[in-house]
Amino acid sequence: MEELKSLVPYNLKRTISQSTVDELPSTSSSLLDFFIGTEQFHRIVRDLADPKRGLCGKDKEASLELKRKGNQCYSSGDYTPALSFYTKALRVAPVDASEMDRNLVAMLYVNRANLLHKMNLLVECLRDCNRAIQISPSYAKAWYRRGKVNASLGNNEDAAQDLTIAKNMESSLGGKRQIESELKIILYQSKRTSNRVAEQNEENLRTMEEPLQMITKCVTTPDKGRGMASICDIPQASLVHTEEPYAVIISKHCRETHCHYCLNRLPADAIPCASCSIPLYCSHHCGVQAGGQMFKNDPMEHITNESLSSDLEEYIGKITLGNEFYPVMENIFEHKHECQGVHWPIILPSDIAVAGRVVVKSIEQRRASAGSNLIETLEFGHNYTQMSPESKMESHIFSIVLLYCLQSTYGSELPINGASISKIVVLISQIRVNSMAVVRMKSNDYESSDQIGKVVTRGSALTSNVEQIRVGQAIYRTGSLFNHSCQPNVHAYFLSRTLMIRTTESVVSDCPLELSYGPQVGQWDCKDRLKLLEDGYSFHCQCSGCSEVNISDLLINAFRCGDLKCPGIVLDGSVVICEQQKLERFLGDPKGSSMESHLQVGNISSDLVSSRASLAFEENCRTLNVNPGYCLKCSSYCDLESSGSAVDKAWIYIRRLQDAIVSTKLSRAILLDALRSLGQLRSILHAYNKGIAEAEDKLAQAFCLVGDLQLARDHCKASIEILEKLYGHNHIVIGYELAKLSSIQLSLGDCDTVDSINRLDTIFMRYYGSHADVMFQFLQPLRNDAHKLVQKRQDLI
């Protein structure tokens, strides 16, 4: 869009940059008139929206070339790149153009199935065989591979039927003989064993049903506008809200790794849309739900073999139709308008693509209800007035381009004028401040197709930090009404793309229900939290965490006192300014809450600051009498410049340790340098500075890798002790750390393992309720192993 932006005359740019919401129809119309007269604009729109110029259509020649590369890798034993090539070939292979093209797709599925069998991914192999058969029911190789993988799964009865069909379909005499010899082995095995391994279907993971507590209401407050509050007293860990997205789009960096519909991690046998090369889905179910065209076939259409018995014909019908899924006709397919080979959906930013899906939903709903408003904005606030001049210009340009791209689907039904463009501008600004990031939990140690999963151990213990990764951007019409707090009382998480909101503490009637839009108290200090919220959401946070002096904001980046015997806090200038601003806002507050309450005195230990109201104030309490570099307890001076420089040097070796952990090239020298750096950090930073916790955690990971689990446990405990001071004892971050600690303890046979796991369970139940085991699939194995440890100790006694 930089090219279009550079074309706009200065006077028009200035008018747009200074515009208000009421002036949007006029500024939008002026920019549209200007663009209509420029050839560059029409060229860009053609490149984005013309299917003939699109880069996301099917390409048979490209598919054949990718298939050839996959075959080469398969032959040389390079299975991982071979899998990537076969999946890419499937993504661009045409399905419905001709019988030859359909055969190509079936062949690709069989090739990938052969590879998956080699990789011991048996269920995935079976699903690919089914897909090939659904496309070409008389494809002998697909039936043969299905028989082989069913035999590997122990499904001997099905394997025998598959091989019988393969033999009937096979045209060569040599092929028939090979299949017949293998069939005899299967029939012999099926007589000796009657077990059957159930085939896994393609449905998404079903989770335990949990009753939803209908105990929330929408309220309006003077300082925060609309928000959600409790109707009655709500117990801790209550599920108070669930919701499907009104519109959602996958993050660009997850397009190759996550399903474009459910946003779960893609399995090895990901399937593409049949009409374009944009999305990948984890299942046929997700593909149909998204609205991408999925191949349909008459199971007996291509079968001409008259030797098949009626039982085998019935069996073939069951295989080819077993996973068919047809959504209700009223469903509005979110990908359908993008499924034309055009590439604007992958070029335009994610929030613009979400806006496109909102507009399409509005049009389709108007069609169904015969409504009058063609484009409806969402019932949310927006930040257009607060937007920067650059953002205002970009919103205008993107709105015009988006409407032209959508008009390629809806034609004259979607007018493009100042009024319609202005609505899109408002819609984009609404999405930017009201959309929610759909996240998954990620760790180098745990990973699954849903959120967290199968445990992978290093040195027999979990080591990596659990972190959130953004996999999508979504609008939830009710969920987006929950306001923000840096000390939230509800927690949001996602099962597939479904939003779940749960209380993390007991909530009284009429209490605001607030979640965190970003870093919480304990994660970042106050000044950084305020900046993120102002930049991203255009509001100045006045929650308790940002308006009251709290121990976490004082400690998180604090230096230690120059007097090594004093445990007091030394603050740098930026923190002092932020805390002074809290006081100034408090003194100007007409509600006049008590100074004691504002300072959260009970939460600030006299060991850390002087006893006078926990902070030093002048007589009239009009200014905060704290100077950067001076201890809040004994007033000793600390040279912050030299201390900061020493901290930076120490962190060079901590970061070098982290790089060695990631690359698994950890040497004794690197480990010793990091240990010395930790000692330097402890001599300069306050004992509860978060940087020390991070360094302790990295050393715990390192000692796990080298197999010294006792030192790993000690460093992990040291990290948790600091984090408990910053977050509190029952925060979910402590739960993530306890997962690592308990696995280390378990590997050591430590009798404290059970206590750690019980505490871990309590925290996870508070934040995830009955969904905890679905979200964190390592929990049950940890419990089982802890139980075995206890039983073993009891047996010894």
Secondary structure as UniProt FT lines:
FT   HELIX           2..7
FT   HELIX           10..17
FT   HELIX           21..23
FT   HELIX           24..36
FT   HELIX           39..49
FT   HELIX           51..53
FT   HELIX           60..75
FT   TURN            76..77
FT   HELIX           79..92
FT   HELIX           99..118
FT   TURN            119..120
FT   HELIX           122..135
FT   TURN            137..138
FT   HELIX           140..153
FT   HELIX           156..169
FT   HELIX           173..192
FT   STRAND          216..221
FT   TURN            222..224
FT   STRAND          225..230
FT   TURN            236..237
FT   STRAND          239..243
FT   STRAND          247..250
FT   HELIX           252..254
FT   TURN            255..257
FT   TURN            260..262
FT   TURN            268..269
FT   STRAND          271..272
FT   STRAND          280..281
FT   HELIX           284..290
FT   TURN            299..302
FT   TURN            306..307
FT   HELIX           310..321
FT   TURN            322..323
FT   TURN            329..330
FT   HELIX           336..338
FT   HELIX           344..347
FT   HELIX           350..369
FT   TURN            384..386
FT   HELIX           389..410
FT   HELIX           411..413
FT   HELIX           418..434
FT   STRAND          436..442
FT   STRAND          446..447
FT   STRAND          454..455
FT   TURN            459..460
FT   STRAND          467..475
FT   TURN            477..478
FT   HELIX           479..481
FT   STRAND          483..484
FT   STRAND          490..495
FT   TURN            496..497
FT   STRAND          498..503
FT   TURN            509..510
FT   STRAND          514..515
FT   TURN            522..523
FT   HELIX           526..537
FT   HELIX           544..547
FT   HELIX           551..555
FT   TURN            556..557
FT   STRAND          559..560
FT   TURN            564..565
FT   STRAND          569..570
FT   HELIX           573..587
FT   TURN            590..591
FT   HELIX           595..599
FT   HELIX           601..603
FT   TURN            606..608
FT   TURN            613..614
FT   TURN            619..620
FT   TURN            628..629
FT   STRAND          630..631
FT   TURN            632..634
FT   HELIX           640..663
FT   HELIX           668..684
FT   TURN            687..688
FT   HELIX           690..706
FT   HELIX           709..727
FT   TURN            729..730
FT   HELIX           732..748
FT   TURN            751..752
FT   HELIX           753..768
FT   HELIX           769..771
FT   HELIX           772..775
FT   TURN            777..778
FT   HELIX           779..796
//
